[in-house]
Amino acid sequence: MSMIALFYAGAAICMSLVPLLPGLASGQASFMRQTLEGIQIVARQPTLRGLAISYSMYQITWGVLYVVVPVFVANHYDTSIGSSVTGFLWAAMGIAGGIGALFAGHIRTTGRERHIMAIGMVITALAAWPVAAEFGFGGLAIGLMLAGVMSGPIDVALLTLRQRRTDPQQLGRVMSISMSLNLAGFPLGSALAGMVITSSLSTTFVLAGIASVVAAVATISIPSDIKAVA
């Protein structure tokens, strides 16, 4: 925990060095009013509304995995090494995610964001079930790394699509509202996993996979560039 606190403190120090830029929003508008306006913009814009639904469903998958992975490890390994094994799995997933993001940065995503996200979400679903669920520790490790690799292109495509279809003058408030809605699925996924995991580990992995499939369908349902312009 002390290491986590140290990293957060370092991040806070770095943020204090970022120059303050003048805002585009009216200084006379209250914080609550600007928040409500941001919610209205996200709710009325088809792309932002679709991303709020699709990415929050995708985050349900990660919320489920956050709960089920330590339980899976605890069922297969002694307590003395269980924590180390769990840490290794999440570290491998994080490294894979970084590699995926670097790869996504070198490919053209403009105009193809919806398809990149949807394909990544379907692969994530397969990584959760059956790969991670049905093939022992090796399958779990491969499944997590595969999901990690896919998270890079998904996140890059999400950020690109959201920025392209948002009025630059509204980007700040839209980003704050949209990001909050996008991440809402994570705690929901953890809560659902907590209820299902007592019955079946495999079913919990299936839940993670279903969430990503639904997310992929919701992503494809977002209007294409032609429809968005029309």
Secondary structure, 3 states (H helix, E strand, C coil): CHHHHHHHHHHHHHHHCCCCCCCCCCCCCCHHHHHHHHHHHHHHCHHHHHHHHHHHHHHHHHHHHHHHHHHHHHHHCCHHHHHHHHHHHHHHHHHHHHHHHHHHCCCCCCCCHHHHHHHHHHHHHHHHHHHHHHCHHHHHHHHHHHHHHHHHHHHHHHHHHHHHCCCHHHHHHHHHHHHHHHCCHHHHHHHHHHHHCCCCHHHHHHHHHHHHHHHHHHHHCCCCHHHHHC
